[in-house]
Amino acid sequence: MARCAHCGAETDARYRFCPWCAAPQRRKLVEFFRGVDDDGRRALRVSRYLPERRVRFSVWDETGTARAAVSLDDEEAARLAAYLAPPPRPARPPLLDELKSLVRS
């Protein structure tokens, strides 16, 4: 059995809220991302659980039902974030060097 972090009462670990004081038993941040084109009626829900340090992705359909889900640990979530990040811009030469090259031409 687990204990409620708020009131200390015994509670089952699967409960989202303490049955005795109604305090949430886990913290999470949630964001929804809407699909595009043929997936416009679907959404991707991303939940970050704290302090567990894991991320859960779930695909929701137009009826509000989760159709698929997968959890990632922090290391895999960081790898996914790096994959989704825009590619770095190519380094430009300093403006002064560009101006000098124009003068030489």
Secondary structure by P-SEA (a helix, b strand, c coil): cccccccccccccccccccccccccccbbbbbbbbccccccbbbbbbbbccccbbbbbbbcccccccccccccaaaaaaaaaaaccccccccccaaaaaaaaaac
